[in-house]
């Protein structure tokens, strides 16, 4: 069920993203906080600090994986472009059907491009956490 919801979000975003920028729908302070969370998680991946990386995941993601070790295994296997990106470029931050989604273009360790769609969740204390990531391949390649 979760995969189909995330897939639907990805399909909808791919349909509307080229249409026009809608950054104004998300406050600049929230965009900055979201960028910081994603950047810090990627830095934790780079250090192989599973505990720190896992802390940036939403409570639902932490519950789903149960441990930072299981989470890191999944990230290494399924998200190499996010785990070890050669380059990272933040795109638009959008609200879609009640969710906040951050576009991040990455070049993976093999040189292939991908757009990572980070589904973000604001916690009751006001902090942002990552509630899922969908990767869509991109045509660009880095050699």
C-alpha positions in Angstrom: 0.0 0.0 0.0 2.8 2.5 1.0 4.6 1.8 -2.3 1.5 2.5 -4.3 0.9 5.8 -2.5 4.5 6.9 -3.1 4.3 5.8 -6.7 1.1 7.9 -7.2 2.9 10.9 -5.6 5.8 10.4 -8.0 3.6 10.1 -11.0 1.6 13.2 -10.0 4.7 15.2 -9.4 6.2 14.2 -12.7 3.1 15.5 -14.4 3.1 18.9 -12.7 6.7 19.6 -12.1 7.6 20.9 -15.6 4.4 23.0 -15.6 5.6 25.8 -13.3 7.4 26.5 -10.1 5.3 26.5 -6.9 8.0 27.2 -4.3 5.9 30.0 -2.8 3.5 27.3 -1.4 6.2 26.4 1.1 7.7 29.0 3.4 11.3 29.8 2.9 12.1 28.9 6.6 10.6 25.5 6.0 12.5 25.0 2.8 15.7 25.8 4.5 14.9 23.4 7.4 14.0 20.6 4.9 17.2 21.2 2.9 19.2 21.0 6.2 17.5 17.7 7.2 18.3 16.1 3.8 21.8 17.4 3.8 22.5 16.2 7.3 21.1 12.7 6.5 23.3 12.5 3.4 26.3 13.6 5.5 25.5 10.8 7.9 25.4 8.3 5.0 28.8 9.6 3.9 30.2 8.8 7.3 28.3 5.5 7.5 26.7 6.8 10.7 23.5 4.8 10.6 22.2 6.1 14.0 22.5 9.7 12.8 20.9 8.9 9.4 18.1 7.0 11.0 17.3 9.9 13.3 16.3 12.0 10.3 13.6 9.5 9.3 10.0 9.9 10.4 8.7 7.9 13.3 6.8 5.7 10.8 10.0 4.9 8.8 11.8 4.2 12.0 9.1 1.8 13.1 9.0 0.1 9.7 12.7 -0.7 9.8 13.1 -1.1 13.5 16.9 -0.5 13.6 19.5 1.8 12.0 21.3 -1.3 10.7 18.2 -2.6 8.8 17.6 1.0 7.5 21.2 1.4 6.3 21.1 -2.0 4.5 18.0 -0.9 2.7 19.5 2.5 1.7 22.7 0.9 0.5 20.9 -1.6 -1.6 18.0 0.4 -3.0 19.2 4.0 -2.9 22.9 4.1 -3.9 22.4 7.5 -5.6 21.3 9.0 -2.3 23.7 7.0 -0.2 26.8 8.0 -2.1 25.9 10.8 -4.5 28.6 12.4 -6.6 26.6 15.6 -6.8 23.4 17.0 -5.2 21.2 19.8 -6.4 18.0 20.9 -4.6 15.0 21.7 -6.7 11.5 22.9 -5.9 9.7 22.3 -2.6 6.0 21.6 -3.1 2.9 20.8 -1.3 0.8 18.0 -2.9 -2.3 16.5 -1.5 -1.3 17.5 2.1 2.3 16.3 1.7 5.4 18.4 1.4 7.8 17.1 -1.3 11.3 18.2 -1.9 13.0 17.6 -5.3 16.6 16.7 -5.2 18.6 15.9 -8.3 21.5 13.6 -7.7 24.3 11.9 -9.7 24.9 8.5 -8.3 28.2 6.7 -7.8 27.9 5.1 -11.2 27.4 8.5 -12.9 23.7 8.1 -13.6 21.3 10.9 -12.8 18.2 10.6 -10.7 15.5 12.8 -9.2 14.9 12.0 -5.6 11.5 13.0 -4.4 11.7 13.4 -0.6 8.3 13.1 1.1 8.7 15.2 4.3 6.7 15.2 7.5 6.5 18.0 10.1 6.6 16.5 13.6 4.6 17.9 16.5 7.7 19.7 17.8 8.0 21.6 14.5 11.0 19.7 13.1 11.0 18.1 9.7 11.7 14.4 9.1 12.0 12.3 5.9 8.9 10.1 5.4 10.0 8.4 2.2 12.0 8.9 -1.0 11.1 7.9 -4.5 13.8 7.9 -7.2 13.1 8.6 -10.8 15.9 8.0 -13.4 17.1 11.0 -15.3 18.8 11.1 -18.7 21.9 13.0 -17.6 25.1 11.1 -16.9 28.4 12.1 -15.4 31.6 10.5 -16.5 
